[in-house]
Every structure is written in C-alpha cells, then in structure tokens.
C-alpha cells in the first residue's frame, strides 16, 4: 500500500536536522523526496559513528526514504537543472536564509514562474518581516532566544539548553503540517504559494502556550510561568531501587494517593484540596510526593498506583529504550538492511494510517547516488548530463 503522500515530489534543499527531519517524515508518508546536496554533502553525513565516510549515524537516521542529487549550485547549469526539475515538483523546501536562495536564482519568484502550483517552503531562524531577518540561527540560539533556557533557569536555578534539539525538531514538525496544509489548499484552488516557517516565532508560541500565564491579561494578573512546571520538585521520583514518573491530577486521584500513602488527612489540607490550591503550593506538594515514593520499591509502587488508576510509569532510559515492551510490540525500532552500511536500526513511524500507512521504503542514500537517475526523469538528455558531470556541476555517486 502507498502512503498518503504518494505521487508528491519534493525538492529538498535542507541540511543539518531541522529540514531533513521534516522531509524524512514526508518521505515516510510516501513522497518522492529528492535530497539536493552540495558536492561536500550534508554535514549530518559526518555526525556520529560510521562504517564508511559520509554515511554516519546522523545521516542514516534522518535521510531515509530520499534520493540524493548532488549539484554545484554556483554553476548556471546546475541552477537550470533545478528549474527544470521544479516544473514537475510539488514542493520545494529549504532551510537556508532566503537571501541565499535568492542569490542562487532559486527564490520564490523564479520557481513560481517555472511552476505556479509549487509549494515553496522556507524554514529559517527569523521571519522576514522582523528586525532579526537574515540572521543565522541554530537550535541553541533559538532555545535561548525563545525563553527555553530561561525556563530551565526558573526550574533549576541555572540557564541551560534542553538536552535535545527541541527547536529543530519542533520546527521540523511545523514544516510538515504547513506544507500539508498548503498542498490541501492547492488541491482546492490549483495555486501554489510561498510558506515561511521561522524558528523563533514557532518556538515562542511553543514556549508561551502555558507559560504566558498571568501575562495573558492586560493589565497582567501575575507573572509569566506556569508554577506546576517550574518547581524543582517536578521530576521523576526516586524509589528504593529506581525511579517512577507519577502524576496525580484530579481531586479524586490525589485523595486516593494520600490514602495509599497513609496520609488521608492531606486530601483535606487547605493547601492541597483543590487544583488551584495545589498549583499555588506545588513545591510543598511535590516535596511530599518525593518523600512518600522513596519508601517503596518501583515494582510495589507500579502495582499499587496502577490498581488505584493513578497515572504512573517507570522512567525510561535512553540506553535501553529499544527494549521497552510497548515500543517493541508496536515496532517502533525496526531493523533495516542497508546495501552498503549493513544491518542497522531505524526509528519507526509513530502514526498509523489504516489505508495508506507510512513506512521505510528506501535506506538513506549515498552521496549523489541518484543524481543521473533524477535528472533523466527531469528531461535532461544524456549529453546534458555528461556535460554537467564533466564541468563538476553534477556529481554522479553511483
């Protein structure tokens, strides 16, 4: 069965993680993703352990379901090849500064002239309408600029970046839904359009949905920051032999928890008897939970809390997450045989379409593996392709 984006062709000019993560998802869902790389290759090809040069873990996990076309866009023949490919494409996505794409001759006006139905998506640091437009940006800068590092300061006492590229991945997901909506609109109207997905704006929305809090009102009715999320006691709770992640939320859940802990009177404590009071006194509340859960083993608490229908789970560990029984049962980490890199483990597709499922159709490509194939499909003649190879405008990596 084909995926929901079967028949959609994507010209992918993205690099590092933000864009490749987004286009990986499009490829997982059946799109024909053509990864257009510079002769040196995307930097992710060199991130992490590798069996062969240019085929590191960073590339293998986020560039599956793509074909690799290597062009030197400083040469007019390469730019012309892109414009010819664009005539048969549905989407172009890049995460360069827009000014760089414009200088290459690959701005929206040039591509729309070649194909008015094209969805042209740029994902970069800052929106073109603001004073930061054109500034370079990476995940660390956006985490800092959008307030995420400050949230870590409020919660722990020290500003820190989250130990995950949450800006890159969140913006990547935003790219996917933005492109999907633009394609839906095109199906209704027949018209493509330019789509801008700026990182700072995306992550400002992400951070402030719950943390705008008292600053939602004018004049303000309190400070920014949702207290329950900022207490230092909000963390996995230590048991006698490990950690559990437990959250009682409703009045009934807290009453059951306090009763199981042998402290039923706490359910009537004016600090903890309602959601509003618990939020106000969340430091004290979670401190008590910390003390209570330290008195039993993990397995004991899991059995007790699950029987009482209080949400709880064991704390997963990154090193052993592949062995989680639920994730194994749903096939979240499928094995894949790469023709040049051998056996490997992939991260699976988390969503399920009953009629048009996504999946692993192609392993991550070698650099320039599909260059000739793609240009032939784009209508370039053998002589044109040979001339481009001879000039260095095209790299044939077969």
C-alpha positions in Angstrom: 0.0 0.0 0.0 1.2 3.5 -0.8 1.5 6.3 1.8 -0.8 9.3 2.0 1.7 11.5 0.1 2.3 9.0 -2.7 2.7 10.9 -6.0 4.0 14.1 -4.3 7.6 15.1 -5.4 9.7 17.2 -3.0 12.9 19.1 -3.9 14.7 19.1 -0.6 17.5 21.7 -0.1 17.6 21.2 3.6 20.6 20.3 5.8 21.6 19.5 9.4 18.5 18.3 11.3 15.5 20.7 11.1 14.8 20.3 7.4 16.0 16.7 7.0 13.7 15.6 9.9 10.8 17.3 8.2 11.5 15.8 4.7 12.1 12.4 6.3 8.5 12.5 7.5 7.3 13.5 4.1 9.2 10.6 2.6 7.9 8.2 5.3 4.4 9.2 4.2 5.2 8.2 0.6 6.5 11.4 -1.0 9.4 11.2 -3.5 12.0 13.3 -1.8 15.0 14.4 -3.8 17.7 15.5 -1.4 19.8 18.1 -3.3 23.2 18.4 -1.7 26.4 20.4 -2.3 29.4 18.4 -3.5 30.7 18.2 0.1 27.5 16.6 1.3 25.1 17.5 4.1 27.0 17.9 7.4 24.9 15.2 9.0 26.8 12.7 6.9 29.7 13.2 9.3 27.9 13.3 12.7 28.2 10.1 14.8 29.8 6.7 14.2 30.2 5.5 10.7 31.2 2.3 8.8 32.1 4.3 5.7 32.9 8.0 5.2 29.8 10.2 4.6 27.5 7.6 6.0 27.4 8.4 9.7 24.6 7.7 12.1 23.3 11.3 11.9 22.7 10.9 8.2 21.3 7.3 8.3 18.5 8.1 10.9 17.1 11.3 9.2 17.6 10.8 5.5 15.8 7.6 4.7 13.2 7.5 2.0 15.1 10.0 -0.1 17.2 10.1 -3.2 20.5 12.0 -3.4 21.2 14.5 -6.2 24.5 16.4 -5.9 24.7 19.8 -7.7 27.2 22.6 -7.5 24.7 25.5 -7.5 27.4 28.0 -8.2 27.3 26.8 -11.8 24.4 28.1 -14.0 23.9 24.6 -15.5 23.0 23.3 -12.0 20.6 26.1 -11.3 18.9 25.5 -14.7 18.6 21.8 -13.8 16.7 22.7 -10.6 14.4 25.0 -12.5 13.6 22.2 -14.9 13.0 19.7 -12.1 10.7 22.2 -10.4 8.3 22.0 -13.4 7.4 18.5 -12.3 7.7 19.0 -8.5 5.0 19.7 -5.9 7.1 21.1 -3.1 10.4 22.8 -2.6 11.7 23.1 1.0 14.9 24.8 2.2 16.4 26.0 5.4 18.9 28.5 4.1 18.5 32.2 4.6 16.1 33.4 2.0 18.6 35.9 0.7 21.0 33.0 -0.1 18.3 31.2 -2.2 17.6 34.5 -4.0 21.2 35.0 -4.8 21.4 31.4 -6.3 18.5 32.3 -8.6 16.2 30.0 -6.7 13.9 32.5 -4.9 10.2 32.1 -5.0 9.5 34.3 -8.0 11.9 32.2 -10.2 10.4 28.9 -9.0 6.8 30.1 -9.2 7.4 31.2 -12.8 8.6 27.6 -13.6 5.6 26.1 -11.8 2.8 28.2 -10.3 1.5 25.1 -8.5 4.7 24.7 -6.4 4.5 24.9 -2.6 7.8 26.8 -1.7 8.7 26.4 2.0 11.5 28.2 3.7 12.4 27.3 7.3 15.0 29.6 8.9 15.7 31.5 12.1 13.6 34.6 11.9 10.6 35.8 9.9 11.4 38.1 7.0 9.1 40.9 8.5 11.1 41.4 11.7 14.4 43.1 12.6 16.2 39.8 13.0 15.5 38.7 9.5 18.5 37.2 7.8 20.5 36.4 10.9 21.9 32.9 11.1 20.3 30.6 13.7 20.9 27.2 15.2 18.9 25.2 17.8 20.9 26.6 20.8 20.3 30.2 19.7 16.6 29.6 19.3 16.2 27.8 22.6 17.9 30.8 24.2 16.0 33.5 22.3 12.6 31.9 22.7 12.9 31.6 26.5 13.5 27.9 26.8 16.9 28.3 28.5 15.3 30.8 30.9 12.6 28.2 31.8 15.4 25.8 32.7 16.8 28.6 34.9 13.5 29.1 36.6 13.1 25.4 37.2 16.7 24.5 38.2 18.5 27.8 39.1 20.8 27.8 36.1 20.0 28.6 32.4 20.6 25.6 30.3 19.6 24.2 26.9 17.4 21.2 26.9 19.5 18.1 26.1 17.7 17.6 22.8 17.4 19.7 19.6 13.8 20.6 20.5 13.8 23.7 18.3 15.0 21.9 15.2 12.5 19.0 15.7 9.5 21.1 16.7 10.1 23.5 13.7 10.6 20.4 11.5 7.2 19.1 12.6 5.7 22.6 11.9 7.2 22.4 8.4 5.4 19.2 7.8 1.9 20.4 8.7 2.5 23.7 7.0 3.4 22.0 3.7 0.5 19.6 4.1 -2.0 22.5 4.6 -0.5 24.3 1.6 -0.9 21.2 -0.6 -4.5 20.8 0.6 -5.2 24.4 -0.4 -3.6 23.8 -3.8 -5.9 20.9 -4.4 -8.9 23.2 -3.9 -7.6 26.2 -5.7 -4.9 24.9 -8.1 -2.5 27.5 -6.8 0.8 27.0 -5.0 2.3 29.6 -2.6 5.3 30.6 -0.5 5.3 29.3 3.1 7.6 30.7 5.8 8.3 28.7 8.9 10.5 30.8 11.2 12.2 29.1 14.1 12.0 31.9 16.7 8.3 32.6 16.2 7.5 28.8 16.2 9.3 28.3 19.5 7.9 31.4 21.1 4.4 30.0 20.5 5.6 26.6 21.8 7.1 28.1 25.0 4.3 30.6 25.8 1.2 28.5 25.3 1.2 27.6 29.0 3.8 29.9 30.4 2.2 33.2 29.3 0.0 32.5 32.4 -0.7 35.8 34.3 0.6 37.9 31.4 -2.3 36.6 29.3 -4.3 39.5 30.7 -3.9 43.3 30.2 -3.1 44.5 32.8 -1.2 41.4 34.0 -2.8 39.3 36.6 0.5 37.8 37.8 3.8 36.7 36.4 4.6 34.6 33.3 5.4 30.9 34.0 3.1 28.0 35.0 4.2 27.2 38.6 3.5 23.4 38.4 6.0 23.1 35.6 8.7 25.2 37.2 9.0 23.7 40.6 12.3 22.0 41.2 10.4 19.0 42.7 8.8 18.2 39.4 10.9 15.3 38.3 11.0 11.5 38.2 10.6 10.3 41.8 13.3 8.1 43.4 12.0 4.8 44.8 14.1 2.4 46.9 15.5 0.8 43.7 14.9 3.2 40.8 12.6 5.9 39.6 8.9 6.3 38.7 7.1 9.0 36.9 3.8 9.6 38.7 1.2 12.4 38.3 -2.0 12.6 40.2 -4.0 15.5 38.8 -7.7 15.4 39.8 -9.0 15.8 43.4 -10.0 12.1 43.4 -6.6 10.9 42.2 -4.9 12.9 45.0 -7.3 11.7 47.6 -6.6 8.1 46.6 -2.8 8.7 46.6 -2.8 10.3 50.0 -4.9 7.4 51.3 -2.5 4.8 49.9 0.4 6.7 51.4 -1.3 6.5 54.9 -1.8 10.3 54.9 -5.6 10.7 54.1 -5.7 13.9 56.1 -3.7 15.6 53.3 -6.6 15.5 51.0 -8.4 17.9 53.3 -5.3 20.2 53.8 -6.3 23.6 52.5 -3.0 23.7 50.6 -3.9 20.6 48.6 -7.7 20.3 48.5 -8.3 21.9 45.0 -6.4 22.2 41.8 -5.9 25.9 42.3 -4.5 25.4 45.9 -2.3 22.6 44.7 -0.8 24.8 42.0 -0.2 27.6 44.5 1.6 25.2 46.9 3.1 22.8 44.3 6.7 22.9 45.8 5.4 21.6 49.1 3.1 19.1 47.4 5.7 17.6 45.1 8.2 17.6 48.0 5.8 15.3 50.0 5.4 13.0 47.0 9.2 12.8 46.8 9.3 11.6 50.4 6.4 9.2 50.1 7.6 7.4 46.9 11.1 6.9 48.4 9.6 4.4 50.9 8.9 1.5 48.5 10.4 -0.3 45.5 9.5 0.6 42.0 7.5 -2.6 41.3 5.5 -2.1 44.5 4.5 1.4 43.6 3.7 0.4 40.0 1.3 -2.3 41.2 -0.3 -0.1 43.9 -0.7 3.0 41.8 -1.9 1.2 38.6 -4.6 -0.6 40.7 -5.7 2.7 42.1 -5.8 4.2 38.5 -3.3 6.9 39.3 -1.2 7.6 36.2 2.3 6.1 36.6 5.1 4.7 34.5 8.7 3.5 35.0 11.3 6.0 33.9 12.7 5.0 30.6 16.4 5.2 29.9 17.8 6.2 26.5 20.3 3.4 26.5 17.6 0.7 26.9 14.5 2.4 25.3 14.7 0.0 22.4 13.8 -2.8 24.9 10.7 -1.1 26.2 8.0 -3.8 25.9 5.3 -1.5 24.5 7.7 0.1 21.9 8.9 -3.4 20.9 5.3 -4.6 20.5 4.4 -1.7 18.1 7.6 -2.0 16.1 9.0 1.4 17.0 12.6 0.5 16.3 12.6 -1.7 13.1 15.7 -3.3 11.7 16.8 -2.3 8.2 19.4 -3.7 5.9 21.4 -1.0 4.1 23.0 -2.1 0.8 26.4 -0.5 1.7 26.2 0.0 5.5 24.8 -3.4 6.5 22.3 -4.1 9.3 21.1 -1.1 11.3 18.2 0.0 13.5 15.8 2.8 12.5 13.4 4.9 14.5 9.9 3.9 13.2 6.9 5.9 12.1 4.8 6.8 15.1 1.4 7.4 13.4 -0.8 4.8 11.8 -2.9 5.2 8.7 -5.2 2.3 8.2 -5.5 2.6 4.4 -2.2 4.5 3.5 0.5 3.6 6.0 3.8 5.3 6.1 7.0 3.2 6.3 10.6 2.6 5.5 10.8 2.4 1.7 14.4 3.4 1.0 17.5 3.5 3.1 19.5 6.7 3.4 21.3 7.4 0.1 25.0 7.5 -0.7 26.1 11.0 -1.8 25.0 11.5 -5.3 23.6 8.0 -5.6 20.6 9.1 -7.7 22.0 12.2 -9.5 21.8 10.8 -13.0 18.5 9.0 -12.4 16.8 12.1 -11.2 18.0 14.4 -14.0 16.9 11.8 -16.6 13.5 11.9 -15.0 13.6 15.7 -15.2 14.0 15.5 -19.0 17.8 16.3 -19.3 19.5 14.5 -22.2 22.4 12.1 -21.8 24.6 14.8 -23.4 23.5 17.5 -21.0 24.1 15.2 -18.0 27.5 14.2 -19.3 28.4 17.8 -19.8 27.4 18.7 -16.2 29.5 15.8 -14.9 32.4 17.0 -16.9 32.2 20.5 -15.6 31.6 19.5 -12.0 28.1 20.9 -11.9 26.8 17.4 -11.2 28.3 14.6 -9.1 27.5 11.1 -10.1 27.7 8.9 -7.0 26.5 5.6 -8.3 
